[in-house]
Amino acid sequence: MDDFLKPQVIGTRRSFLKTTGAATLAFVSPPLLNETAAETAPMQSEHVWLRINGRAYALDLDPRTTLLDALREHLALTGTKKGCDQGQCGACTVIVNGQRINSCLTLAVMHADDEITTIEGLANGDDLHPMQAAFVRHDGLQCGYCTPGQICSAVAVLTEHKVGWPSYATADVASAPALTDAEIAERMSGNICRCSAYPNIVAAIREVAEGGRS
Amino acid sequence: MKPFRYERAGGVASACSKAARPAAKFIAGGTNLIDLMKLQIETPAHLVDINALPLRGIEETPEQGLRIGTLVTNSALAADMRVRRRYPLLSQAILAGASGQLRNKATTGGNLLQRTRCPYFYDTTKPCNKRVPGSGCAALAGLNRTNAVLGVSDNCIATHPSDMAVAMTALDARVETVASDGATRTIPIDALYRPPGDTRHIETVLAPGELIRSVVLPPPPAGRQLYRKVRDRASYAFALVSVAIIVAHDSNRVQGARAAFGGLAYKPWRSTDAEATLADAALTRASYDAAGTAALKDARGYGHNDFKLLLARRTLRAALADVTGTI
């Protein structure tokens, strides 16, 4: 793997931009030029340590930075995708303290004490996480843009199901429901796939839930 | 997003005093607030993070109800076995809202205080009395199919989007708050939301810096509970109409009923008219229709949302039939 994909400690957006070259810089500059300095200048810079995929990163962040932007723009962890940036599509799903969340709707500075897992943290070296392998086996994707979010979400769905959480598809909310296809679909409804690979996504999740390759 | 100063509150008192400053806001889950900040509809100068406050527990009350800390996530509340067994209506309502990811972040207090999903509140090119007081209401003559039909005014026809709050309204929940001067008070959930007046941007009776500390559920009333939601998609969509009902009945007649609607008004709409109509009513379709007619008697459509008058009646009827096992 290329060094770019394995960041150690990366300080600021500026240092990241330096490493990624003029093309990225040109891309991010125009919006900055169109607004007044007063509007874009941060009122404070917040020092924060983020623990991501078992590794600690020190960052100085404008508090406006979402967790998603911290991952992608400051740490080069670009596996987590920005889709709608408003909590509707699920492409930005990451696992925080064992629970899936939309990283676009939370500020990075609010996660100083948290254990964050992104798609980059699921595999063990070259060994894919069982959910990743199942998505490959079942062709649970077409364009692949939503896939990191789908997989992070699916991994957390299995945990939620294992501890007995009900869903809207659960007829008796006091019961511990079986993970039927209807339950999987309902629990995954926060992850949109524009290619509509849903049947294969459900099949991949079902396979992992049932304990492996079917 | 406009720049703001981010501060972590170490205790309830300091959180309240920090948030009592002009243009200060609490942040807990942030799923609604951050979205609105990106659109510059919310532009706080100070953001007071309350996540470190010890308000994340669910405890039994002496009267055998539950006290829910304001930071309890929607997921944790819906999954709590005491809630699932004694207040299944509340679990159902929460699980009917948002997505798994959002419910993991969204909190109890934040859910109550979420802003409307009226498309004209979100569209900053259009007038909106909530967003820009005095600018007018583009929804009145606009694409208003998701808007309110009860408790409306010509200043605003926005709905409150919560499912959770509808169930809590049927359960007679009480909201416990603490103000920046340390004063505490208990507000019946039905009195939390201000009706549309001349100040549509002020949506609740809470004072600046007043923090929802907890929500208390009284012991569950007798009867079966049900939350029924109708929406444009099978999952992950706001209610067009929803209803939370609790019905006690024998084999022939209703003994007592509660009904609250979502998607119809600026707040979860408890219908005492429907409840009065249902008292001692026969378990028949005619009774259920009469309750729906009573609930909607003061309703007013604005064109695209006229369908809600009929849909609300049908949703109530279907819920009553389901919960009583009749027709």
Boltz contact constraints between the chains, C-beta under 6 A:
constraints:
  - contact:
      token1: [A, 42]
      token2: [B, 3]
      max_distance: 6.0
  - contact:
      token1: [A, 43]
      token2: [B, 3]
      max_distance: 6.0
  - contact:
      token1: [A, 43]
      token2: [B, 5]
      max_distance: 6.0
  - contact:
      token1: [A, 44]
      token2: [B, 5]
      max_distance: 6.0
  - contact:
      token1: [A, 63]
      token2: [B, 6]
      max_distance: 6.0
  - contact:
      token1: [A, 64]
      token2: [B, 1]
      max_distance: 6.0
  - contact:
      token1: [A, 86]
      token2: [B, 35]
      max_distance: 6.0
  - contact:
      token1: [A, 87]
      token2: [B, 31]
      max_distance: 6.0
  - contact:
      token1: [A, 93]
      token2: [B, 101]
      max_distance: 6.0
  - contact:
      token1: [A, 99]
      token2: [B, 104]
      max_distance: 6.0
  - contact:
      token1: [A, 100]
      token2: [B, 101]
      max_distance: 6.0
  - contact:
      token1: [A, 101]
      token2: [B, 101]
      max_distance: 6.0
  - contact:
      token1: [A, 101]
      token2: [B, 104]
      max_distance: 6.0
  - contact:
      token1: [A, 101]
      token2: [B, 105]
      max_distance: 6.0
  - contact:
      token1: [A, 102]
      token2: [B, 101]
      max_distance: 6.0
  - contact:
      token1: [A, 105]
      token2: [B, 31]
      max_distance: 6.0
  - contact:
      token1: [A, 105]
      token2: [B, 34]
      max_distance: 6.0
  - contact:
      token1: [A, 106]
      token2: [B, 30]
      max_distance: 6.0
  - contact:
      token1: [A, 109]
      token2: [B, 6]
      max_distance: 6.0
  - contact:
      token1: [A, 110]
      token2: [B, 49]
      max_distance: 6.0
  - contact:
      token1: [A, 165]
      token2: [B, 79]
      max_distance: 6.0
  - contact:
      token1: [A, 167]
      token2: [B, 95]
      max_distance: 6.0
  - contact:
      token1: [A, 168]
      token2: [B, 95]
      max_distance: 6.0
  - contact:
      token1: [A, 168]
      token2: [B, 96]
      max_distance: 6.0
  - contact:
      token1: [A, 173]
      token2: [B, 84]
      max_distance: 6.0
  - contact:
      token1: [A, 173]
      token2: [B, 88]
      max_distance: 6.0
  - contact:
      token1: [A, 173]
      token2: [B, 91]
      max_distance: 6.0
  - contact:
      token1: [A, 173]
      token2: [B, 92]
      max_distance: 6.0
  - contact:
      token1: [A, 174]
      token2: [B, 84]
      max_distance: 6.0
  - contact:
      token1: [A, 174]
      token2: [B, 85]
      max_distance: 6.0
  - contact:
      token1: [A, 186]
      token2: [B, 235]
      max_distance: 6.0
  - contact:
      token1: [A, 187]
      token2: [B, 100]
      max_distance: 6.0
  - contact:
      token1: [A, 189]
      token2: [B, 99]
      max_distance: 6.0
  - contact:
      token1: [A, 189]
      token2: [B, 235]
      max_distance: 6.0
  - contact:
      token1: [A, 189]
      token2: [B, 236]
      max_distance: 6.0
  - contact:
      token1: [A, 190]
      token2: [B, 99]
      max_distance: 6.0
  - contact:
      token1: [A, 190]
      token2: [B, 100]
      max_distance: 6.0
  - contact:
      token1: [A, 190]
      token2: [B, 101]
      max_distance: 6.0
  - contact:
      token1: [A, 190]
      token2: [B, 236]
      max_distance: 6.0
